[in-house]
Amino acid sequence: MAGDLHHYMRHSYVPSEKPVYVQHLLVNGCGGAFLHPTHVFSGFNSLDGVPYESKASYPSFEDSSRIALGNILKFRKKNWQFDFIGGIIYFILAFSMFPQCKLDHILQDDTFSGHLTSFFGTVWDAFVYMLGSSYVSSAGAFFLLVTAITFVPSKVSRKRKVIIGILHVSAHLSAALILMVLLELGIETCIRHKLLATSGYHTLYEWYRSVESEHFPDPTGLRARIEQWTFGLYPACIKYLMSAFDIPEVMAVSRNNICKNGMDSLSRGGAAIYYASVFLYFWVFSTPIVSVFGSYLYVCINWLHIHFDEAFSSLRIANYKSFTRFHINPKGDLEVFTLAVDKVRNENPIYKRLFIVPQAHKLRSTCTVKVPKSGSLIQVGKVNRNCRKTSATGENFRANGDRLRLNKTLLTP
């Protein structure tokens, strides 16, 4: 019997010629802080050469497999804080490849397959550049690889840990480079259609001044006097505030300057402004893709049978709680009863009803529940307030018609 895994499973031995020392295997850790999968143990059928077969599991294999899909569908919703860290990691991976100045060949192809070939060719060139010439992105990829290898559980062999780590980092790196090329391609398209980088950093401010002079004339020269009285702060504040809100224009103009004159043409402050503007947009694009980590966990628990703790604890499942009671009857037989509840109500947590000892006057309020077989899984949610009905599922350790006396307050849903 064990409870380290946070689920309920029971296996019974299959009669054979081999000597059997343990007839039943029972795991019940459903009182833990989170849930563990059961479907990954559906292939368990032997222990020390003795064959066993599954008699009961909670949650069922089907429910466990459905819950595991949450690592793909619900990982971002349950772990939205991870988006911030993941976006920064992706930006570091693509940092050295900004900007991509030669993207005309992607737009010049006539066929869709040609566009795809040119696009992924550009992604590959960016990867080769990262390995051969970059510093920040290469260092980020290296530290991410070390972290990914270390993250793999120690029970896995060293060779498999390295392979899993490389595949994991390759998925993240590929996603980061693809997003980088897509962002650069979007900016290039806007520049080609004269939507960005038409007249410098302050296009929005110049438009504002033209509209202001056209619709709000100043015949008395008030604006000029305000500029003189504020030592030039009046137009300067508006000018730079508009530049701050016109991030695509700043990004496009800086990109054009870098592509024409090189990175040295920008001052240190100009380079900081450029990378800050790129980061804001790249972070927004990358946060939905960071859930690749959830897909990694899903693959690991279903096919590699690792990361049970990380995959299901990240889903924060508070339901599927149970506990086991043992009873030795007058004949000396050990009877095992497990009570479980599928859904935990937030306003009345299950641990308050199952694990806190009731007051003395409540202990006298008992009822008798007819349990057909010992070893059954009794679902609390199917017992009514008067303790008149119950349903039992699963097989038995020892068949008997004994009655189990339980406290009414424990069974009331």
C-alpha positions as CSV (number, residue, x, y, z in Angstrom):
1,M,0.0,0.0,0.0
2,A,1.3,3.5,-0.8
3,G,0.1,7.1,-1.1
4,D,2.9,8.9,-2.7
5,L,1.0,9.2,-6.0
6,H,-2.0,11.5,-5.7
7,H,-4.6,9.2,-7.2
8,Y,-6.4,6.0,-6.4
9,M,-5.5,2.7,-8.0
10,R,-6.0,-0.9,-7.0
11,H,-4.5,-4.0,-8.7
12,S,-5.2,-7.6,-7.8
13,Y,-3.0,-10.5,-8.6
14,V,-3.8,-12.9,-11.5
15,P,-3.8,-16.5,-10.3
16,S,-0.8,-18.3,-11.6
17,E,1.7,-21.0,-10.6
18,K,4.1,-18.5,-9.1
19,P,4.0,-17.9,-5.4
20,V,2.2,-14.7,-4.4
21,Y,3.1,-12.8,-1.3
22,V,1.1,-9.6,-2.1
23,Q,-2.4,-10.2,-3.3
24,H,-3.5,-6.6,-3.7
25,L,-1.7,-3.4,-4.6
26,L,-3.4,-0.2,-3.3
27,V,-2.4,3.4,-3.9
28,N,-4.5,6.2,-2.5
29,G,-2.9,9.7,-2.4
30,C,-6.0,11.7,-3.3
31,G,-5.7,13.8,-0.2
32,G,-2.6,15.5,-1.7
33,A,-2.4,19.1,-2.9
34,F,-2.8,18.2,-6.5
35,L,-3.7,15.2,-8.7
36,H,-1.6,12.6,-10.5
37,P,-2.6,10.9,-13.7
38,T,-3.8,7.3,-13.8
39,H,-4.0,6.6,-17.5
40,V,-0.2,6.4,-17.8
41,F,-0.3,3.3,-15.5
42,S,-2.8,1.5,-17.6
43,G,-0.1,-0.8,-18.9
44,F,1.1,-1.9,-15.5
45,N,0.5,-5.7,-15.2
46,S,3.3,-7.2,-13.2
47,L,5.5,-6.8,-10.1
48,D,8.5,-9.0,-9.3
49,G,7.3,-11.4,-11.9
50,V,3.8,-11.7,-10.5
51,P,1.0,-10.8,-12.9
52,Y,-1.6,-8.2,-11.7
53,E,-4.6,-6.6,-13.3
54,S,-6.3,-3.3,-12.7
55,K,-9.5,-3.4,-10.7
56,A,-10.2,0.2,-10.0
57,S,-8.7,3.7,-10.7
58,Y,-9.8,7.1,-9.7
59,P,-10.0,9.2,-11.7
60,S,-10.7,6.7,-14.5
61,F,-8.2,6.2,-17.3
62,E,-10.6,8.1,-19.7
63,D,-11.0,11.1,-17.3
64,S,-7.3,11.2,-16.6
65,S,-6.4,11.3,-20.3
66,R,-9.0,14.1,-20.7
67,I,-7.5,16.1,-17.8
68,A,-4.0,15.7,-19.3
69,L,-5.2,17.6,-22.4
70,G,-5.4,20.6,-20.1
71,N,-1.6,21.0,-20.5
72,I,-2.2,22.0,-24.1
73,L,-5.5,23.8,-23.8
74,K,-5.4,25.4,-20.3
75,F,-1.7,25.8,-19.5
76,R,-1.7,29.5,-20.3
77,K,-5.0,30.2,-18.4
78,K,-3.8,28.4,-15.3
79,N,-0.2,29.8,-15.4
80,W,-0.6,33.2,-16.9
81,Q,2.4,34.4,-14.9
82,F,4.6,32.2,-17.0
83,D,3.8,34.4,-20.1
84,F,6.0,37.2,-18.8
85,I,9.0,35.0,-18.2
86,G,8.5,33.1,-21.4
87,G,8.2,36.3,-23.5
88,I,11.5,37.5,-22.1
89,I,13.2,34.2,-22.8
90,Y,12.0,34.2,-26.4
91,F,13.2,37.8,-26.9
92,I,16.7,36.8,-25.6
93,L,16.8,33.9,-28.1
94,A,16.0,36.2,-31.0
95,F,17.8,39.4,-29.7
96,S,20.9,39.1,-31.9
97,M,19.0,38.5,-35.1
98,F,17.2,41.9,-35.1
99,P,16.8,43.5,-37.6
100,Q,16.4,41.3,-40.7
101,C,17.2,43.7,-43.5
102,K,17.0,41.3,-46.6
103,L,13.5,40.0,-46.8
104,D,12.6,41.0,-50.3
105,H,13.1,37.5,-51.7
106,I,10.2,36.2,-49.5
107,L,7.8,38.7,-51.0
108,Q,8.9,38.3,-54.6
109,D,8.1,34.6,-55.0
110,D,5.0,33.9,-57.1
111,T,3.9,30.6,-55.5
112,F,2.8,29.8,-52.0
113,S,5.4,27.0,-51.8
114,G,8.0,29.5,-52.9
115,H,7.0,31.8,-50.1
116,L,7.3,29.0,-47.6
117,T,10.6,27.9,-48.9
118,S,12.1,31.4,-48.8
119,F,10.6,32.0,-45.3
120,F,12.0,28.9,-43.7
121,G,15.3,29.5,-45.5
122,T,15.5,32.9,-43.8
123,V,14.7,31.2,-40.5
124,W,17.6,28.7,-41.1
125,D,20.0,31.5,-42.0
126,A,19.1,33.3,-38.8
127,F,19.8,30.1,-36.8
128,V,23.2,29.8,-38.5
129,Y,24.0,33.4,-37.8
130,M,23.1,32.9,-34.1
131,L,25.5,30.0,-33.9
132,G,28.3,31.7,-35.7
133,S,28.2,35.4,-34.9
134,S,25.8,36.2,-32.0
135,Y,26.6,36.5,-28.4
136,V,23.4,37.3,-26.5
137,S,21.2,34.8,-28.3
138,S,23.8,32.0,-28.2
139,A,24.4,32.5,-24.5
140,G,20.6,32.5,-23.9
141,A,20.2,29.3,-25.9
142,F,23.1,27.6,-24.1
143,F,21.7,28.4,-20.6
144,L,18.2,27.4,-21.7
145,L,19.6,24.1,-22.9
146,V,21.4,23.5,-19.6
147,T,18.2,24.3,-17.7
148,A,16.1,22.0,-20.0
149,I,18.5,19.1,-19.4
150,T,18.6,19.7,-15.7
151,F,14.8,19.9,-15.6
152,V,14.4,16.3,-16.8
153,P,13.9,14.0,-13.8
154,S,17.1,12.3,-12.5
155,K,15.6,8.8,-13.1
156,V,16.1,9.2,-16.8
157,S,19.4,8.2,-18.2
158,R,21.9,10.8,-19.1
159,K,21.7,10.2,-22.8
160,R,17.9,10.5,-22.8
161,K,18.1,13.6,-20.7
162,V,20.3,15.3,-23.3
163,I,18.1,14.2,-26.2
164,I,14.9,15.4,-24.4
165,G,16.6,18.7,-23.5
166,I,17.8,19.3,-27.1
167,L,14.4,18.6,-28.5
168,H,12.7,20.8,-26.0
169,V,15.0,23.8,-26.6
170,S,14.8,23.2,-30.4
171,A,11.1,23.7,-30.2
172,H,11.4,26.9,-28.3
173,L,14.2,28.2,-30.4
174,S,12.3,27.4,-33.7
175,A,9.2,29.2,-32.4
176,A,11.3,32.3,-31.4
177,L,13.0,32.5,-34.7
178,I,9.8,32.1,-36.7
179,L,8.1,34.8,-34.7
180,M,11.1,37.1,-35.2
181,V,11.0,36.6,-39.0
182,L,7.2,37.2,-39.0
183,L,7.6,40.4,-37.1
184,E,10.3,41.7,-39.4
185,L,8.3,40.6,-42.4
186,G,5.3,42.6,-41.1
187,I,7.4,45.7,-40.6
188,E,8.9,45.3,-44.1
189,T,5.5,45.0,-45.7
190,C,4.3,48.2,-44.0
191,I,7.4,50.0,-45.1
192,R,7.0,48.8,-48.7
193,H,3.4,50.1,-48.8
194,K,4.4,53.5,-47.3
195,L,2.5,52.9,-44.0
196,L,5.6,53.3,-41.8
197,A,9.0,55.1,-42.0
198,T,7.7,57.8,-44.3
199,S,9.1,61.0,-42.7
200,G,11.2,60.1,-39.6
201,Y,10.5,59.5,-35.9
202,H,7.9,62.2,-35.4
203,T,5.4,61.5,-38.1
204,L,2.5,61.5,-35.6
205,Y,3.6,64.9,-34.2
206,E,3.9,66.4,-37.6
207,W,0.4,65.2,-38.5
208,Y,-0.8,66.8,-35.2
209,R,0.8,70.1,-36.0
210,S,-0.6,70.2,-39.5
211,V,-4.2,69.5,-38.2
212,E,-3.7,72.0,-35.4
213,S,-2.6,74.8,-37.7
214,E,-5.5,74.0,-40.1
215,H,-8.3,73.7,-37.6
216,F,-7.0,75.7,-34.6
217,P,-5.3,78.8,-36.0
218,D,-3.3,81.0,-33.6
219,P,-3.4,84.6,-34.9
220,T,-2.2,86.1,-31.6
221,G,0.9,83.9,-31.4
222,L,-0.1,82.3,-28.0
223,R,1.6,79.0,-28.7
224,A,4.9,80.7,-29.5
225,R,4.8,82.6,-26.3
226,I,3.9,79.4,-24.3
227,E,6.9,77.7,-25.9
228,Q,9.1,80.7,-24.9
229,W,7.7,80.8,-21.3
230,T,8.2,77.0,-20.8
231,F,11.7,77.0,-22.4
232,G,10.6,74.8,-25.2
233,L,9.0,72.1,-22.9
234,Y,5.5,72.7,-24.3
235,P,6.0,71.3,-27.8
236,A,8.8,69.0,-26.7
237,C,6.7,67.1,-24.3
238,I,3.9,66.6,-26.8
239,K,6.4,65.6,-29.5
240,Y,8.2,62.9,-27.5
241,L,5.0,61.6,-25.9
242,M,3.5,61.0,-29.3
243,S,6.7,59.3,-30.3
244,A,6.4,57.0,-27.3
245,F,2.9,56.0,-28.4
246,D,3.9,55.6,-32.0
247,I,6.1,52.6,-31.4
248,P,5.8,51.0,-34.9
249,E,7.1,54.2,-36.5
250,V,10.1,54.4,-34.1
251,M,10.8,50.7,-34.8
252,A,10.5,51.1,-38.6
253,V,12.6,54.3,-38.8
254,S,15.3,52.8,-36.6
255,R,15.3,49.6,-38.6
256,N,15.8,51.5,-41.8
257,N,18.7,53.4,-40.4
258,I,20.4,50.2,-39.2
259,C,19.9,48.5,-42.5
260,K,21.3,51.5,-44.5
261,N,24.1,52.6,-42.2
262,G,24.7,49.8,-39.8
263,M,24.2,49.4,-36.1
264,D,27.0,51.9,-35.4
265,S,24.8,54.7,-36.9
266,L,22.6,54.6,-33.7
267,S,23.7,56.0,-30.4
268,R,23.5,53.9,-27.3
269,G,20.2,55.5,-26.4
270,G,18.8,55.1,-29.9
271,A,19.7,51.4,-29.8
272,A,18.1,51.0,-26.4
273,I,14.9,52.6,-27.7
274,Y,14.9,50.4,-30.8
275,Y,15.3,47.2,-28.8
276,A,12.7,48.3,-26.3
277,S,10.2,49.0,-29.0
278,V,10.9,45.6,-30.6
279,F,10.6,43.9,-27.3
280,L,7.1,45.3,-26.6
281,Y,5.7,43.9,-29.9
282,F,7.7,40.7,-29.8
283,W,6.6,39.9,-26.3
284,V,2.9,40.3,-27.3
285,F,3.5,37.9,-30.2
286,S,5.4,35.3,-28.3
287,T,3.3,34.9,-25.2
288,P,0.6,32.7,-26.9
289,I,3.4,30.5,-28.3
290,V,5.1,30.0,-24.9
291,S,2.5,27.4,-24.1
292,V,4.8,25.1,-26.1
293,F,6.0,24.2,-22.6
294,G,2.5,22.8,-21.9
295,S,2.7,20.7,-25.0
296,Y,6.1,19.4,-23.8
297,L,4.6,18.3,-20.5
298,Y,1.7,16.6,-22.3
299,V,4.1,14.6,-24.5
300,C,6.3,13.7,-21.5
301,I,3.5,12.3,-19.4
302,N,1.8,10.4,-22.2
303,W,4.8,8.9,-24.0
304,L,7.9,9.4,-21.9
305,H,6.1,8.8,-18.5
306,I,8.0,11.6,-16.7
307,H,7.0,15.0,-15.3
308,F,3.9,13.7,-13.5
309,D,4.3,16.3,-10.7
310,E,5.0,19.3,-13.1
311,A,2.3,18.4,-15.6
312,F,-0.6,18.0,-13.2
313,S,0.4,20.4,-10.5
314,S,0.5,23.1,-13.1
315,L,-3.2,22.4,-13.8
316,R,-4.1,23.1,-10.1
317,I,-6.8,20.5,-9.8
318,A,-8.4,20.6,-6.4
319,N,-11.0,17.9,-7.2
320,Y,-11.0,14.1,-7.0
321,K,-10.4,13.8,-3.3
322,S,-10.7,10.5,-1.4
323,F,-9.5,8.7,1.7
324,T,-9.3,5.0,2.7
325,R,-10.6,3.3,5.9
326,F,-9.7,-0.1,7.1
327,H,-11.9,-2.4,9.1
328,I,-11.2,-5.8,10.7
329,N,-14.4,-7.7,11.1
330,P,-15.0,-10.3,13.8
331,K,-13.8,-13.1,11.5
332,G,-10.4,-11.4,11.3
333,D,-10.8,-10.3,7.7
334,L,-9.4,-6.9,6.7
335,E,-11.9,-4.8,4.8
336,V,-10.9,-1.7,2.9
337,F,-13.3,1.1,2.0
338,T,-12.4,4.2,0.0
339,L,-14.7,7.2,0.0
340,A,-14.2,9.7,-2.8
341,V,-15.7,13.0,-4.0
342,D,-15.5,14.2,-7.6
343,K,-16.1,17.9,-7.2
344,V,-14.8,20.1,-4.3
345,R,-17.0,23.1,-3.6
346,N,-15.0,26.2,-3.0
347,E,-17.3,27.7,-0.4
348,N,-17.1,24.5,1.7
349,P,-13.7,22.8,1.1
350,I,-13.8,19.0,1.3
351,Y,-11.0,18.8,3.9
352,K,-13.3,20.6,6.4
353,R,-15.8,17.8,6.1
354,L,-13.6,14.8,5.7
355,F,-10.5,15.4,7.8
356,I,-11.5,17.6,10.7
357,V,-12.9,15.6,13.6
358,P,-16.6,16.5,14.1
359,Q,-17.8,17.8,17.4
360,A,-19.0,15.4,20.1
361,H,-22.8,16.0,19.6
362,K,-22.4,15.3,15.9
363,L,-20.7,12.0,16.5
364,R,-24.0,10.6,17.8
365,S,-25.7,11.4,14.4
366,T,-24.7,8.2,12.6
367,C,-26.3,6.2,9.9
368,T,-25.8,2.7,8.4
369,V,-24.8,2.4,4.8
370,K,-25.2,-0.9,3.0
371,V,-21.9,-1.7,1.2
372,P,-22.2,-4.8,-0.9
373,K,-18.5,-5.6,-1.1
374,S,-15.4,-4.6,0.7
375,G,-12.8,-2.7,-1.3
376,S,-15.5,-0.7,-3.1
377,L,-15.0,3.0,-4.1
378,I,-17.9,4.9,-2.5
379,Q,-18.5,8.3,-4.1
380,V,-19.7,10.8,-1.5
381,G,-21.5,12.9,-4.1
382,K,-24.0,10.0,-4.6
383,V,-25.0,9.8,-1.0
384,N,-28.1,11.9,-0.1
385,R,-28.5,14.0,3.0
386,N,-30.4,11.2,4.9
387,C,-27.8,8.6,4.1
388,R,-30.5,6.4,2.5
389,K,-28.8,5.6,-0.8
390,T,-25.3,5.0,-1.9
391,S,-23.6,3.6,-5.0
392,A,-20.5,1.5,-4.9
393,T,-18.1,0.8,-7.8
394,G,-15.1,-1.4,-8.2
395,E,-14.4,-5.0,-7.1
396,N,-13.8,-6.4,-3.6
397,F,-10.8,-7.5,-1.6
398,R,-13.0,-9.9,0.3
399,A,-16.7,-10.4,-0.6
400,N,-19.0,-10.0,2.3
401,G,-22.3,-8.4,3.2
402,D,-21.1,-6.5,6.2
403,R,-22.5,-3.1,7.1
404,L,-20.2,-0.1,7.4
405,R,-21.2,2.5,10.0
406,L,-20.1,6.0,9.0
407,N,-20.7,9.4,10.5
408,K,-23.5,11.3,8.8
409,T,-21.6,14.5,8.7
410,L,-18.9,12.9,6.7
411,L,-21.3,11.7,4.0
412,T,-23.4,14.8,3.7
413,P,-22.5,16.5,0.3
